[in-house]
Amino acid sequence: MKAQDLKGKTVAFAGSGGLDSCTITRWLTDKGIQVVCFTADLGQPDEDDTEAIRQRMLMAGATDFVLLPAREAIAEAGLSVIQSQACYEGRYWNTTGIARCVLTEAMVREMRKRGLTIFSHGATGRGNDQVRFQLITNMLAPDFDVYAPWRDEEFLARFPGRSEMIDFCQEKGLSISATKDKPYSTDANLLGLTHESGLLESLTTPAHFVTPVMGCYPADAANEPEEVTIQFEKGRPVAVNGKSVNLVDAILQTNAIGGRHGIGIGTHLVENRFVGIKSRGVYESPGVELLGTCYALLLQLILDRRAREFYDQLSLLVAKQIYQGYWFDLATKMALQAIQQTAELTTGTIAVSLYKGNISFLSATDTPHSLYSEENASMEGVGDYNHSDSEGLLRVFGVSARALATSGQVSLKAEA
């Protein structure tokens, strides 16, 4: 879609009150297009004044401002990420990707109620978010149209970069915090922060160039370790340090605890975007890293060899699905149903020690579905395991091992 096709119509715009949001809203309004701004309360740690966002968007020309309550939704989605161990290309917990899924679903539902059918967003034509917004809207509301200014040639001609957008907002008297020398951009929600662009695009800029929002870097953390216990029941964190919590509070509390010890702060990743280019990001996700690590420690006790192999494949699949915007499709639903079988068994209490960015295992207790047996694992003369029973097992395995040698597939190479 192009702006020229929208004159006299109303678009639902996903705006955060930042530079792009104000610019796009004012530009569309000047062209005779009505803009209803939608912002989600995703528990952003860097934005606690939603009234200020409303004022900025109304000043930019929005005819209405809709605040979508989504803290519980982002917490539930984050739990699915933890239960799936859905890290993309390393230790990126998909915090921004899953937030786009939550935002888009909430926005589509509200648009239905209001009779709006044109979904608009400020994602650029180089990133993943444009894909996520587009695909999720197409899946959840195939009758909706999607308008992306950053793919509109008229908009691109007017605003080739941030400098022109800043000049435009200043000319229009709009209140923005962006400056031409801002070193990087940040996207935030309850689960974590993503820092990218600006000076971070240079690989000579170290990760610690970013000023942490959710904690501190490991080098600046306390000099004394802190012990933390997380209790899970059927895959859900129900207590932190012995005190009952709901899911949102579990994430908030572990964000604070992990953040002050540098857990999950400053994770550097050069990743493969869905559009085919590489990008560099610096991530913060202290609570998800802490909860996710404790959850993984429980999984070690519960999954047998075959379940582990299958789970790891599902984990990689879900991580890719979230990153690429396919959270709502059949493959994700199938994978999550399988993973839920493991979550039902993931009950227990994990104690860990946090120290300068590191999480160290201390203990696992009250794990009714654990397969681990101290007696069977022991090298001491205890338990029911008879070492001599391995003789027959290894004779069977030895048949195929010898066949590799006699067939010439494996041989001992002569020393040079």
N, C-alpha and C positions, 0 to 999 in steps of 0.2 A: 504494500500500500504506500501511497505518497500523500504528503500533506494536502496537496491540491484536491485529493479525493475526499477529504474529511471536512471541508468547509461546511459549517452549519450543523455538524454532527457533534456528538459527545464521546470522548474517549475516557477510559479508565486507565489512569497512569500510575504505575508503581514507582513512587517517589520517596526519597529519604530526606529531602530538604537540603541536599547538598548542591554543589555547583551545577551538575548535569541536570538535576531535577528542576531547579529554578530556571535554568536557561531554556530547557525544552518546554516547560509549562508556559513561560512568557512568550516564547516564539510561536507556539501553537495558538495561544490566545490572541496574539496580534493578527493571526491569519483567520480569525473568526471561528475558531474551533473551541468548543467548551471542554474543559479538562476537570475531571473529578480525580483528586489525588488520593491514593490508597497507600497507607503506611502500616506495617505490621509491628506490633510490640513483640519482638523476638528476644527480649531480655538483653538488649544491647548494653554492654558495660560502659560504652563510651558516649551514650546518649540517654540521659535520664529526664529530659525535658521535652516530652512529646508536644506540649503546648507551643513551644518555640518552633517546632517543625510545622505545626498547623499554621502558625502566623506567617512563616516564610512562604509556604506554598500558597496561601490565600493572597499574600502580597504579590506573588508572582502571577496571579491571575486565575488560580483554580476557583471553580464555582462552588466546590464543596471539598471537605477533607474527611476521610474515613480512616479511623484507627482500628485496625484489626487485632483483637486479642489473640495472641498465638504463643504465649510462653509455654503452656501445657503441651501444645502441639509440637513445638520444637524440642521440648524435653523428651516426649515420647519417640519422636523420630530419632533423636540422639541416642536413646536407649537401643533402638534397633541397630544403629551403627555400631554401638558397643557390643551388643550380642552377636553381631555378624563379624566383628573385628574388621570392619570395612575401611581399611586404610588404603589410600590410592598411591601407588608407586613409592612406597616407603612408609613413612609415619605421618602422612597427612590424613587426618580423620574426617575428611569430606565435610567439614563444618559449614563452609559456604554453600557447597553443592546441595546438601540436604536442606539448608535454610531456604533456598530458592524453591524447592519442592513444597515446603510448608507454606511459604508466602503465596505462591501461585495458586495452590488449592484453596486457601482461605479467600483469596481475592476473587477467584472464579465463582465461588459460592455466593459471595456478597454481590457480585455483578449480576448474577441470576436474579437475586431478590430485587435489584434496582432496575432491571430491564436494560442493562448495559451490555453491549456485544462487541465492543472494540477494545482489546487489551493492548496497552502500550507500555513500553519500558525504555530505560536509558542505557541498556547494555550495548557495548561497542560491537562492531562487526569483526573483531579479532578474537573475542573471548568465548568462554564456555557459557556464560550466562544467557546470551542471546539464544543459544541452542536449547538450554533448559527451559526458559520462558516459552519459547515457541513450541517445543515438543509437548510440554506438560499441558499447555493450553489446548493444543490440537487433540491431545488424548482425552482430556476432561471435558472440553467444550468444543467439539469439532465444528460447530456452527458459528463460533466466534472468529472475528478477524484479528490479526495481530499487526500493530504498527510500531516499527522500530525506527526512530529518527536517524540513528547512526547508519541506517541502510538507505536513507532517503538522500538522493543526490543534491537536492535543493538545500537540505540542512547541512550536508557536508561542505558544500560550497560556501555557506555562510559561516560555518564554524569548523575550520580545518584543525583546530587545536584548542587547548585549554586557555591560552592567552586571549583568543577572540571571545571565548565564553565569559571570561572574567571581565573583559572590557564591556561586553554587552550587558551583563548584570549591573555593573557600576553605572553605565549610562541610564539604565532603567531604575536606578535607585533601590536595587534589591540587596538585602542583607545576606552576604555570603562570607564564609570563613576562609575560602580558598584564596591562595595567593600564587603568583606566577613562579615563586621560588619554593613552593611546597615540595619537600623531597620525595614523598611517596603517598599513595592512597591507602585507605584502610576500610575494610568491610567487617562488621562486627555482629555477633549475636550471642545468645546465652552459652553456646557450645565452644565458641572460640573466635579468634580474629585472623583475618587475612590481610597481609601487607604486601603491596606490589606496586609496580610502575615507578616512574620518576627515577631517582638515583639507584633504586634497587634493580633496575634493568641492567645495570653494569655489574659484571661478575667480579669487579675489583672492589665493590662495596660490600663490606662484611655484614653478616646477619645482625650483629649487635649494633649496627647503625640505627636500627629501629628502636624507638623508645617503647618498652613494654607497657601494656595497658592492664593486663590481668595478673601481673606479678613482677618478678625481677629476673635478671639473668642468673644462672647458677653461681657465677663468681661473686655476685652481690648478695647471695642468700645467706641465711643464718649459719653460723659456724658450729652449731649443734644440731644433730639429727633429731627428727621428730617421728614418733611412732604413730601410725594411723591404722585403724581397723575399719573394714567395710564389710557389712553383713548383707548377703544376698539371699533372697527367697524366690525360687523359680525364676531366676534371671534378672530380678529387680533389686536394686540397692534399697534396703529398708532401714538401715541404721548406719550412722557414721560415728565412730568412737563410742559405740554403745547407746547412742541416742536415736530414737526413731525419727525418720525423715520421710517426707514425700519426695517424689522424683525431682521436682524443680529445686527443692531445698538441698537434695543430695548433690546436684550439680553445682549449685551456688556455693555450698560449703566446701566441696572438693576443689572448686575453682580458687577459693581463698587459701585453702591449705596448700594445695599444689603450687599455686602462684608464688607464695612467699618462699618456697624452696626451689624455685626455678624449674619446676617440672613442666615439660612440654612448652617451654618458652624459647622462641628464637629458632624454631625448626626450619632449616633452609631446604628448599626443594626446587630443582629445575625439572619441571614436569612436562608431559606431553598433553597439550590441549586437544580437545576433540576436533577442533578446526584444522589441526595438522601442523601447528607451530609449537615451539617450546616457549615456556614462560618461566619466570623465576618468582617465587613467593617466599615470604617469611611468615611462619604461622605461630599462633599461640592457642593452646587448648589444654590448660593445666588440669581441669576437672575431668575431662574426657580421657586424657592420658592416664590419670590416676585410676579412675574407675575402670577404664579399659584394660589396664595392666593387671589389676586385681581380678578382673573377670577372666582374663587369659590364664592366670595362675590357677583358677578353679577348673577351667576347661582341661588343663593338663592332667587333672586327677580323674576326670569323668569320661573323656573320650577314649575309646579303644583305638587300635591302629587303623582299622578300616573306617571308622567314624571320623577319625582325625583327618585322614586323607580326603574324604568327601567334604568335610567341613571346610578345609583349606581351599578347595576348589570353589565352594559356594561363597566364601569370604572374598576371594578375588573377583568373582562375578558381581556380587552386590556392590563392591567398591566401584567397579567400572560403571555399573548401571546408575548409581547415584551421580557420579562425576559427569556422565554424559546426558543426564536428564531423563532416564528411563525408570525412575522410581516407581511409577504407577503401572508398568506394563506386566504382562503375564509371567515373563521370566523372573522378575523380581518377586512377584507374589509367590511363585513356586519355591524360589530359593528361601524366602523368609519363612514359609510354612515348614520347610525342612529344618531350618535353623531353630525354629521355635521348639522343636523336639529336644534340642540340646538345652535350650533355656529352661524348660520344665525341670531339668535335672540339675541345673546350676544353683545349688543351695549350699551355703556355707559362709564362714567368716574368714577373711584373709587379713592378716596383719603384715604391714610393710613398714620399712623405715625410709624416710625421705631425707636426702642430704645432697645439697648442691646439684640439683638436676637429676639425681639418681634415685631409683626406686629399688629397694632391696627387700627380698622376701624374708619374713620373720616366722610366720606360722600359718597353718591352715587347720581350722577346727570346725566341728559340727557339719561335716560333709557326708550326708547319708548315702549319696550316690557315687562316692569315690570308688574307683577300681583299685586304688593303690593299697597294697598290704605290706606293712612294715615287716611282718614275719616272712612273707614269701620273697621280699626283696633283699632280705638280710643275707650277708655273707657268713653270719654266725650259724651255729648249729641249732637253729630254732625253726619252727614252722613246718609245714607239710611238704615242702618242695624237696624232692630227692634228686640230688645232683646226677646220680647214675641213670636216672630216667632219660637224660639227654642223649644217651648213647644211641638209642634206636632212632631218635629224631634226627640226629646228625648223620647217621648212616643213610637215611632217606635223602636228606639234602645233599649228601656227598655224591649220589648217583649223577645228578645233573651237573655238579661241579666238575667231576671227572670227565663227563661227556664234553665239556667245553675244551678240555685239554686234548682229548683223543681226536676231536674233530678239527683241531688246529686253530680254533678261535682264540685261545689263550695260550701263551707260551712265555717262558722265562727268557728274556733277551740276554744275550751274552754281554758281559761287561766290556766297555770300550778300552 
